[in-house]
Amino acid sequence: MASTNHVTLLSLNSRREPIKHQFYRGFKNVAYLAGYVYEIRANTIYLQMTNNVNLVLPVTVPPGVKMPSNFKKRQAIKMVCQVRSIPNADGSPGLVMYARSFERPNVLELPLRSAFDKAVPKQAHDDVEFKPYGAGYRQTDACNQVHLAGMVVGVNQRSVMINEDGKYVQSAAVDFLLRQDADEANIVPVRYYGKLAEKIASQVRRGDLILTHGKYRVKPIETGATGDDGKAEVVTQPYIHIDAPQQPSEFDILYMAEDQEFPRWMIELHAKFRLSQRKVPAQPAVVAPAEGAQPVAANDLESHPKWASLTEEEKEAARSSEIARRRLLG
């Protein structure tokens, strides 16, 4: 279940002052999103940022916050949001985007040109195709910004996958799992894609503090089932697509200021990771084939979702043998 502690509606004054809305428990945690309302379902607003409706972004209105009544389907909306953790269907760390304010976008976020053409006549059927992003229109970066700082508690690298012809079928990526409070379940994942993934993964260790800038995205995933129309059923999984992580400052993590102290959970967790890293040498990344399970790096075993269920003998075997790691962790 997602953590909703301290997810509240922002006052007008808080929206105007970044220090009052950009942080959660001392860590930067804010998203600025602007687009068109594709659909409102229960307590979730589906935000359309491209003409591809399979990529609409779910934004949840937190408990205790009233769903805005002055925003309808196909209308422009801007929201200040906060990111929290929620498990994915497979049990891996996922995220949910909570809305904290609702406004109309300004001309720097969604230009006014062709606004008349985007209006849909009242007599039009509800299923009339709505394509708000016409030819020549480009979203500005202001429409989708996510800023997150935190302590790294997991570094999960996905190696390049190639087929038998030597062609790439999956790019390299690395997921960083971030903690922002003492709640062990509140782990927010962020993802870096690209050829530098292996290098970046080697530079970031558990216990490090990082700042990330990125964009809110969804990844379509086939469920394996077939719909009534004969097409494969697809669900979407939200994620944060980040640039290379940066070193944070006291403006990103308030505890880094000279007159502040780190909370006990951070000190204890940092010491635990450093002790573990001294005991277990880092293992090089592996280029995996297109078929078969992905190897698990020896220096990232404790963050694997299956690790806690292993016996001490199995853990020792996984630490010392790649074959055992594949067998026990996949």
C-alpha positions in Angstrom: 0.0 0.0 0.0 1.3 3.5 -0.8 2.4 5.8 1.9 0.2 8.9 2.1 1.7 10.5 5.2 1.8 14.3 4.9 0.4 14.3 1.3 -1.8 17.4 1.6 -3.3 20.0 -0.6 -1.1 23.0 -1.0 -2.2 26.5 -0.1 -1.7 29.3 -2.5 1.2 30.6 -0.4 2.9 27.1 -0.4 2.6 26.9 -4.2 4.4 30.2 -4.6 7.3 29.3 -2.2 9.4 26.3 -3.3 10.8 25.6 0.2 7.2 25.0 1.3 6.2 22.3 -1.3 9.4 20.8 -2.7 10.4 18.6 0.2 9.3 15.5 2.0 11.0 14.7 5.3 14.0 17.0 4.4 14.5 15.5 0.9 13.6 17.1 -2.4 10.5 15.4 -3.7 8.4 17.3 -6.2 7.0 16.9 -9.7 5.5 19.6 -12.0 3.1 18.2 -14.6 1.0 20.0 -17.2 -1.1 18.4 -20.0 -4.7 17.6 -20.8 -7.2 15.6 -18.8 -7.7 12.3 -20.8 -10.0 10.7 -18.2 -11.0 11.0 -14.5 -11.6 7.6 -12.9 -12.3 7.3 -9.2 -9.5 9.2 -7.5 -7.1 9.2 -10.4 -6.6 11.8 -13.2 -5.1 10.4 -16.4 -2.9 13.1 -17.9 -2.4 13.2 -21.7 0.9 14.5 -22.8 1.1 13.0 -26.3 -1.4 11.9 -28.9 -0.6 8.3 -27.9 -3.4 7.5 -25.4 -1.5 4.3 -24.3 1.0 6.6 -22.6 -1.4 8.7 -20.4 0.0 9.3 -17.0 -1.9 8.4 -13.8 -2.0 11.0 -11.1 -3.7 10.1 -7.9 -5.6 12.5 -5.7 -4.6 11.5 -2.1 -7.2 10.6 0.6 -8.7 13.7 2.3 -8.2 15.9 -0.8 -11.3 16.7 -2.8 -11.2 15.9 -6.5 -11.3 19.2 -8.4 -14.7 19.8 -9.9 -13.6 22.6 -12.3 -11.5 20.4 -14.5 -13.2 18.2 -17.1 -12.0 15.7 -19.8 -9.9 17.3 -22.6 -9.2 20.4 -20.5 -5.7 21.6 -19.8 -4.4 21.2 -16.2 -1.2 21.8 -14.2 -0.4 20.0 -11.0 2.3 20.1 -8.4 2.8 16.5 -7.2 4.8 14.4 -4.8 6.1 10.9 -5.4 5.6 8.0 -3.0 6.3 4.2 -3.0 3.9 1.5 -3.9 4.7 -2.2 -4.8 4.3 -3.2 -8.4 2.2 -6.2 -9.3 5.4 -8.4 -9.2 6.3 -7.2 -5.8 9.2 -4.9 -6.9 9.3 -1.3 -5.7 7.1 1.0 -7.7 5.7 4.5 -7.4 2.6 6.5 -7.3 2.3 10.2 -8.2 0.1 12.2 -5.8 -1.4 15.6 -6.8 -1.2 18.4 -4.4 -2.5 21.4 -6.4 -4.6 22.0 -9.5 -4.3 25.0 -11.7 -4.5 26.1 -15.3 -1.2 26.0 -17.3 0.4 29.2 -18.3 1.6 30.0 -21.8 5.1 28.9 -21.1 3.9 25.4 -20.3 1.1 24.9 -22.9 1.1 27.6 -25.6 -2.2 29.2 -26.5 -1.8 28.7 -30.2 -4.4 26.4 -31.7 -6.4 26.4 -28.5 -9.5 27.1 -30.5 -8.9 24.1 -32.7 -8.4 21.8 -29.7 -11.9 22.5 -28.4 -14.3 19.6 -29.0 -18.0 20.6 -29.9 -20.5 19.8 -27.3 -22.6 17.7 -29.7 -19.6 15.5 -30.5 -19.6 11.9 -29.4 -17.5 11.1 -26.3 -15.3 8.7 -28.4 -14.3 11.4 -30.9 -10.5 11.2 -31.3 -8.8 13.9 -29.3 -5.3 14.9 -30.5 -4.2 18.0 -28.6 -0.7 17.9 -29.9 -0.8 18.9 -33.6 1.9 19.1 -36.2 4.7 21.4 -35.2 3.7 21.5 -31.5 6.3 20.5 -29.0 5.9 20.1 -25.3 8.2 22.3 -23.2 10.4 20.8 -20.5 8.2 22.7 -18.0 5.4 20.2 -18.7 7.1 17.3 -17.1 9.7 17.8 -14.4 10.5 15.4 -11.5 13.1 16.3 -8.8 14.1 13.6 -6.2 16.9 13.4 -3.7 17.5 10.5 -1.4 19.7 7.9 0.1 20.5 5.0 -2.3 19.4 1.6 -0.8 19.6 -0.4 -4.0 21.4 -0.3 -7.4 19.9 -2.8 -9.9 21.6 -2.9 -13.2 20.1 -4.2 -16.4 22.7 -5.3 -18.9 22.5 -4.9 -22.6 20.6 -7.7 -24.3 21.6 -8.9 -27.8 20.0 -11.5 -30.1 21.8 -14.2 -32.0 22.4 -11.8 -34.9 24.3 -9.5 -32.7 21.5 -6.8 -32.7 20.5 -5.0 -29.6 17.0 -5.9 -28.3 17.3 -4.1 -24.9 19.3 -1.1 -23.9 21.3 -0.9 -20.8 19.6 0.6 -17.7 20.1 1.0 -14.0 17.5 1.4 -11.3 18.3 3.4 -8.1 16.2 2.7 -5.1 15.8 5.8 -2.9 14.9 6.2 0.8 13.6 9.5 2.2 12.4 8.5 5.7 12.6 5.8 8.4 9.9 3.7 6.7 11.7 0.7 5.2 8.8 0.2 2.8 8.9 3.7 1.4 11.4 3.0 -1.4 11.1 5.1 -4.6 12.7 3.7 -7.8 14.2 5.9 -10.5 15.7 4.7 -13.8 18.6 5.7 -16.0 18.7 4.4 -19.6 21.7 4.5 -22.0 25.1 3.3 -22.8 26.6 5.0 -19.7 24.4 2.9 -17.4 27.2 0.5 -16.4 29.6 3.3 -15.7 27.1 5.2 -13.7 26.1 2.1 -11.7 29.7 1.6 -10.8 29.9 5.1 -9.4 26.9 4.9 -7.1 26.9 2.8 -4.0 24.2 2.0 -1.4 24.4 4.6 1.3 25.3 7.4 -1.1 23.1 10.5 -1.3 22.1 11.6 -4.8 19.9 14.2 -6.5 18.0 13.2 -9.7 16.2 15.2 -12.3 13.9 13.4 -14.7 10.5 12.9 -16.3 7.4 10.9 -15.3 6.7 8.1 -17.8 4.8 4.9 -18.1 6.0 1.6 -19.6 3.5 -0.6 -21.5 3.7 -4.2 -20.3 1.9 -7.1 -22.0 0.0 -9.2 -19.4 0.0 -12.4 -21.6 -3.8 -12.3 -21.9 -5.8 -11.5 -25.0 -8.7 -9.0 -25.0 -12.1 -9.4 -26.7 -10.7 -7.6 -29.8 -8.0 -10.3 -30.1 -5.2 -7.9 -29.2 -2.8 -8.5 -26.4 -3.8 -6.9 -23.1 -1.4 -4.2 -21.9 -1.0 -2.6 -18.6 1.2 0.4 -17.8 3.8 0.7 -15.1 4.8 4.2 -14.0 8.5 5.1 -13.6 10.8 8.1 -13.4 13.2 8.4 -16.3 16.2 10.3 -15.0 19.4 12.0 -16.3 22.7 11.0 -14.7 22.5 11.4 -10.9 24.1 14.5 -9.4 25.7 15.3 -6.1 23.1 17.0 -3.8 23.6 20.1 -1.7 21.9 21.5 1.4 19.3 22.9 -1.0 18.3 19.4 -2.1 18.7 17.5 1.3 18.1 19.9 4.2 20.1 17.7 6.6 23.3 18.6 4.7 23.2 22.2 6.0 25.8 23.1 8.6 23.3 23.7 11.4 21.5 20.4 10.8 22.1 16.8 11.8 21.3 13.6 9.9 18.5 11.5 11.4 19.4 8.3 13.2 18.0 6.0 10.4 20.3 7.6 7.9 23.4 7.2 10.1 22.6 3.6 10.9 21.8 2.6 7.3 24.9 4.3 5.9 27.1 2.5 8.4 25.4 -0.9 7.6 26.1 -0.4 3.9 29.7 0.6 4.3 30.3 -2.5 6.5 28.7 -4.7 3.9 30.7 -3.2 1.1 34.0 -3.9 2.9 33.1 -7.5 3.2 31.9 -8.2 -0.3 34.0 -7.1 -3.3 32.3 -5.5 -6.3 31.6 -7.8 -9.3 31.8 -6.6 -12.9 28.6 -6.2 -15.0 27.7 -8.9 -17.5 26.4 -8.5 -21.1 23.5 -10.9 -21.1 22.0 -12.8 -24.1 18.4 -12.1 -25.2 17.2 -15.3 -23.7 17.5 -16.5 -20.1 17.5 -14.9 -16.6 19.4 -11.7 -15.8 22.5 -12.2 -13.5 22.4 -10.5 -10.1 25.5 -8.6 -9.1 27.1 -9.9 -5.9 27.4 -6.4 -4.4 23.6 -5.9 -4.7 22.3 -9.1 -3.2 20.7 -7.6 -0.1 18.4 -5.4 -2.2 17.1 -8.3 -4.2 13.4 -9.0 -3.3 14.1 -12.7 -2.8 17.1 -12.2 -0.5 15.3 -12.0 2.8 13.6 -15.4 2.2 17.0 -17.3 1.8 18.6 -19.3 4.6 22.1 -18.3 5.8 23.6 -21.2 3.9 21.9 -20.1 0.7 23.0 -16.5 1.2 26.6 -17.6 1.6 26.4 -19.7 -1.5 24.9 -16.8 -3.5 27.8 -14.5 -2.3 30.5 -16.9 -3.4 29.1 -18.4 -6.7 27.5 -16.9 -9.7 25.9 -20.3 -10.5 24.3 -20.3 -7.1 23.1 -16.7 -7.5 21.4 -17.6 -10.8 19.7 -20.7 -9.2 18.6 -19.0 -6.0 17.7 -15.5 -7.3 17.1 -15.9 -11.0 
